[in-house]
Amino acid sequence: MAVVGFVSANRLVVALRPWPADYGLGAKVAHLAQHAGSYDVLLIGSSATYYGLRPRTIEAALAARGQRARVFNLGVGGMGSYEQVYLLRWVLERMRPKLVLYEEPRFDPLLWYPDVRNPRYIHWHDVAMTLEALRGLAFVDAPPDYKAQDYAATWHGDWKLATALEHVELCAMRATALGDGPRIAARWLGLAAPLRPTETELEAESGWLDIGAEPDPGALRQHERFRADRASWDARVADIRAQNEGRVDLAVKFDQRAFEALRALLDASGAQVIWYATPRAVGDPTLATLAASGALAPYLPDNRPEFAPELYDPDVRWDPNHLDAAGAERFSLRLAGDVADLLDTTRSRDEVQQEDAVQPAGGR
């Protein structure tokens, strides 16, 4: 009986675990839990989406093209592909968006945060996602540079084994809710820090946040360094172009199994999907190869300076990887125009197919 009681209590604690608040995640999940039926277009991605795409601008641009929609920005700072899929599964259990715009399916299983045992990592490490991440290690060549020395000192330098054990540990911490008691108690006692963005901010901007409005110290330091050293930006843009021209063997560089599972999840939701890249400061030959293969169609390659030069203007960037408010306006208008073009094409094709379906025998 004691074992049954412990297991039951543990399951209850796991079920009550709050979503981590970091970088907008907790606030956006709470908002969608209450307002899932209010939105029919979902943007999902990293901080480049969070700060870079403004739903109000996208909605207005689509409306001007005769396509009315309510858009929600589910960009979350620091969110990688496995956490992104975990969040998407939760969302699709509660809403049926007509359109999902999905940022850069990279499937990078490396644990980049210095503090591996953080609430964000623990939260998405259910058994299914942990197994996906472990399989994904087969497609990675090296650990994060700053962690290589630490890994070299463990498991005889076998960094993949060390990383795999970190994933397993995170899964165990999630399954046992180890260390989550204080967070759960604070939430239920009303002692937790207020979530950001606030509900008022979410209502006003549908998930977008101006990165320059209340920057944290780290973001402000990056901004100041970027502004002080613009001379290197042109060289960096040239390097981005070169990287995007590269090609890789997807069989050994990309977790195609995880990607197909993601596509199946989106197909089952009934949503139309548009894949897009963000104007980051690094090129991505793997993404370029995936796009060239046709697997990402339809795809908006806004990580290509020659394709979207206005987004690589240093005057509209906060730092190398993020746009400021003016840049977000440019990116949002550009993306909205491309989305409208794709929706027009889809609508025209559907109309032709409907006309063909009602034609009498013998054709037109």
C-alpha positions in Angstrom: 0.0 0.0 0.0 2.9 2.3 0.8 4.3 1.8 -2.7 0.9 2.4 -4.3 0.4 5.6 -2.2 3.9 6.8 -3.2 3.3 6.2 -6.9 -0.1 7.8 -6.8 1.3 10.9 -5.0 4.1 11.0 -7.5 1.8 10.9 -10.5 -0.3 13.7 -8.9 2.8 15.9 -8.4 3.9 15.3 -12.0 0.5 16.2 -13.3 0.5 19.4 -11.3 3.9 20.5 -12.4 3.6 24.0 -13.9 5.0 24.9 -17.3 8.3 26.7 -16.8 8.0 30.5 -17.0 11.3 31.2 -18.7 11.3 33.4 -21.8 7.6 33.5 -22.3 6.8 29.8 -22.2 4.6 29.7 -19.1 2.6 32.8 -20.0 1.9 31.7 -23.6 0.8 28.2 -22.5 -1.5 29.7 -19.9 -2.9 32.1 -22.4 -3.6 29.5 -25.1 -5.2 27.2 -22.5 -7.8 29.9 -22.0 -8.0 31.3 -25.6 -7.2 28.4 -27.9 -10.4 29.0 -29.9 -9.5 32.6 -30.6 -6.7 31.9 -33.1 -6.5 30.1 -36.4 -2.9 30.8 -37.4 0.0 29.7 -35.2 3.7 30.8 -35.4 5.9 28.4 -33.5 9.7 28.9 -33.1 12.5 30.3 -31.1 13.4 33.8 -29.8 13.9 34.8 -33.5 10.2 34.3 -33.9 9.2 35.7 -30.5 10.8 39.1 -31.2 10.8 39.0 -34.9 7.2 38.4 -36.0 4.3 40.7 -34.9 0.9 39.1 -35.3 -1.0 42.4 -35.5 1.1 43.4 -38.5 0.7 40.0 -40.2 -3.1 40.1 -39.6 -3.4 43.6 -41.2 -1.3 42.6 -44.2 -3.3 39.5 -44.7 -6.6 41.4 -44.4 -5.5 43.8 -47.1 -5.2 40.8 -49.3 -8.7 39.6 -48.4 -7.5 36.9 -46.0 -8.7 37.4 -42.5 -7.0 35.5 -39.7 -6.1 35.7 -36.0 -2.5 35.0 -35.5 -0.7 33.9 -32.3 3.1 34.1 -31.9 4.2 31.0 -30.0 7.9 31.8 -30.3 9.8 31.1 -27.0 13.3 32.1 -26.2 15.8 29.2 -26.4 13.4 26.7 -27.7 14.9 23.9 -29.8 13.2 21.4 -32.0 12.5 18.7 -29.5 10.9 21.1 -27.0 9.1 22.7 -29.9 7.5 19.3 -30.9 6.6 18.6 -27.3 4.9 22.0 -27.1 3.2 21.6 -30.4 1.7 18.3 -29.3 0.2 20.0 -26.3 -1.2 22.8 -28.4 -2.8 20.5 -31.0 -4.6 18.6 -28.3 -6.4 21.9 -27.5 -6.8 23.8 -30.8 -7.1 23.1 -34.5 -5.3 25.9 -36.3 -6.0 26.3 -40.0 -2.4 27.3 -40.6 0.9 26.6 -38.8 4.0 28.5 -39.7 6.9 26.4 -38.3 10.4 27.7 -37.8 13.4 25.7 -38.9 13.0 22.0 -37.9 16.7 21.4 -37.0 16.3 18.5 -34.4 19.5 19.4 -32.5 19.7 17.1 -29.5 22.6 18.9 -27.8 21.9 20.4 -24.4 23.2 24.0 -24.9 22.2 25.5 -21.5 25.1 25.6 -19.0 22.7 24.5 -16.3 21.5 21.3 -17.8 19.1 20.5 -14.9 16.9 23.4 -15.6 13.0 23.4 -15.5 12.7 23.8 -19.3 14.9 20.8 -20.1 13.2 18.7 -17.5 9.7 19.5 -18.6 10.0 18.3 -22.2 11.9 15.1 -21.3 9.0 12.7 -21.3 9.9 9.2 -22.4 8.9 9.7 -26.0 10.9 13.0 -26.5 13.9 11.6 -24.6 14.0 8.6 -27.0 13.8 11.0 -30.0 16.7 13.1 -28.6 18.8 10.0 -27.9 18.3 8.9 -31.5 19.2 12.4 -32.7 22.6 12.1 -31.2 23.6 9.9 -34.1 23.5 12.9 -36.5 25.7 15.3 -34.4 29.5 15.6 -34.9 30.5 17.5 -31.8 29.3 18.9 -28.5 29.0 22.6 -27.8 32.5 24.1 -27.8 32.3 25.3 -24.2 31.2 21.9 -22.9 33.8 19.8 -24.8 36.4 20.1 -22.0 33.8 19.0 -19.4 32.8 16.0 -21.5 36.4 15.1 -22.2 36.9 14.6 -18.4 34.0 12.1 -18.2 33.4 8.7 -19.7 36.8 8.6 -21.2 36.0 11.5 -23.5 32.9 9.9 -25.0 30.8 13.0 -25.2 27.9 11.3 -26.9 27.6 8.9 -24.0 27.8 11.7 -21.5 25.1 13.7 -23.4 22.9 10.6 -23.6 23.2 10.1 -19.8 22.2 13.8 -19.3 19.0 13.1 -21.3 18.2 10.0 -19.3 18.8 11.9 -16.1 16.4 14.7 -17.2 13.8 12.1 -18.1 14.2 10.5 -14.6 13.9 13.9 -13.0 10.7 14.6 -14.9 9.2 11.2 -14.1 9.8 11.6 -10.4 9.1 15.4 -10.2 12.4 15.6 -8.4 12.9 19.1 -7.0 9.6 20.4 -8.3 7.9 20.7 -4.9 8.9 24.3 -4.3 7.7 25.5 -7.7 4.4 23.6 -7.4 3.8 25.0 -3.9 4.6 28.5 -5.0 2.2 28.3 -7.8 -0.7 27.0 -5.7 0.0 29.4 -2.9 0.1 32.4 -5.3 3.7 33.1 -4.4 5.2 32.5 -7.8 6.6 35.5 -9.7 4.2 37.0 -12.3 4.4 35.5 -15.7 5.8 37.5 -18.6 4.5 38.6 -21.0 1.5 39.6 -18.9 -2.0 38.7 -20.0 -2.5 42.4 -21.0 0.6 42.2 -23.2 -0.6 38.9 -24.7 -4.0 40.4 -25.5 -2.4 43.5 -27.1 0.3 41.8 -29.2 -0.7 38.1 -29.4 2.6 36.8 -28.2 5.0 39.3 -29.8 7.4 41.3 -27.7 9.6 44.2 -28.6 13.1 43.0 -27.6 14.2 46.6 -26.8 11.3 47.4 -24.5 12.6 45.8 -21.3 15.8 44.0 -22.3 17.4 41.7 -19.7 21.1 42.4 -19.0 22.4 39.7 -21.3 20.3 41.0 -24.3 21.4 44.6 -23.6 25.1 43.6 -23.5 24.7 41.8 -26.9 23.0 44.9 -28.3 25.7 47.2 -27.2 28.5 44.9 -28.6 26.7 44.7 -31.9 26.2 48.4 -32.2 29.8 49.0 -31.3 31.2 46.6 -33.9 29.3 47.0 -37.1 32.4 46.8 -39.3 32.4 43.0 -38.9 28.8 42.6 -40.0 29.4 42.7 -43.8 31.9 39.9 -43.4 29.5 37.9 -41.3 26.8 38.3 -43.9 29.2 37.1 -46.6 29.9 34.0 -44.5 26.2 33.3 -44.1 25.8 33.3 -47.8 28.7 30.9 -48.2 27.3 28.5 -45.5 23.9 28.5 -47.1 25.4 27.4 -50.4 26.9 24.3 -48.8 25.2 20.9 -49.0 25.3 17.9 -46.7 24.3 14.3 -46.7 21.0 14.3 -45.0 21.2 10.6 -44.3 24.1 11.3 -41.8 23.4 14.9 -40.9 19.7 15.1 -40.3 17.2 13.2 -38.2 14.7 12.5 -41.0 12.8 10.0 -38.8 12.0 12.8 -36.3 11.1 15.2 -39.2 8.7 12.7 -40.7 7.0 12.2 -37.3 6.6 16.0 -37.0 5.0 16.1 -40.5 2.7 13.3 -39.6 1.6 15.2 -36.4 0.9 18.3 -38.4 -0.9 16.4 -41.2 -3.1 14.7 -38.6 -4.1 18.2 -37.2 -5.5 19.1 -40.6 -3.6 22.4 -40.6 -1.8 23.7 -43.7 1.9 24.0 -42.9 4.4 26.6 -44.2 8.0 26.2 -43.1 10.1 29.3 -42.7 13.7 30.3 -41.7 14.5 33.3 -39.6 17.3 35.9 -40.5 19.9 34.6 -38.1 23.6 35.4 -38.1 24.6 31.9 -39.2 24.1 30.0 -42.3 22.6 26.5 -42.3 23.7 24.0 -45.0 21.6 21.3 -43.5 18.5 23.4 -43.7 19.5 24.5 -47.2 19.9 20.9 -48.3 16.6 19.9 -46.8 14.9 22.8 -48.6 16.6 21.9 -51.9 15.3 18.3 -51.6 11.7 19.6 -51.6 10.9 18.2 -48.2 10.1 21.7 -46.8 7.8 22.9 -49.5 6.3 25.4 -49.1 9.3 27.1 -47.6 10.2 30.7 -47.0 14.1 31.1 -46.8 14.4 34.3 -45.0 17.8 33.2 -43.7 19.3 34.0 -47.1 20.7 37.6 -47.2 20.3 37.7 -51.0 16.7 36.7 -50.7 15.8 39.0 -47.8 18.4 41.8 -47.8 16.2 44.2 -45.9 16.3 41.9 -42.9 20.1 41.9 -42.8 20.4 45.7 -42.6 22.2 46.3 -39.3 20.0 49.3 -38.6 17.0 47.0 -38.0 18.8 44.4 -35.9 19.1 44.3 -32.1 22.0 41.9 -32.1 23.3 39.3 -34.6 20.4 36.9 -34.2 17.5 39.2 -33.4 15.6 42.0 -35.1 14.5 45.1 -33.3 11.0 46.5 -33.5 11.6 48.1 -36.9 13.1 44.9 -38.1 10.2 42.9 -36.8 7.8 45.1 -38.8 9.8 44.4 -42.0 10.0 40.7 -41.3 6.3 40.5 -40.5 5.3 42.4 -43.7 7.5 40.2 -45.8 6.3 37.0 -44.3 2.7 38.1 -44.5 3.1 38.9 -48.2 4.7 35.5 -49.0 2.0 33.7 -46.9 -0.7 35.5 -48.8 0.8 34.5 -52.1 0.9 30.9 -51.0 -2.6 31.0 -49.8 -3.8 32.6 -53.0 -2.1 29.8 -55.0 -3.6 27.1 -52.8 -7.1 28.7 -53.0 -6.8 29.0 -56.8 -5.7 25.3 -57.1 -8.6 24.2 -54.9 -11.1 26.2 -56.9 -9.8 24.6 -60.1 -10.1 21.1 -58.6 -13.6 21.8 -57.4 -14.6 23.0 -60.9 -13.1 19.9 -62.4 -15.0 17.7 -59.9 -18.4 19.1 -61.1 -17.7 19.1 -64.8 -19.9 16.7 -66.8 -18.4 13.8 -68.7 -16.5 15.0 -71.7 -14.8 17.9 -70.0 -15.4 21.6 -70.4 
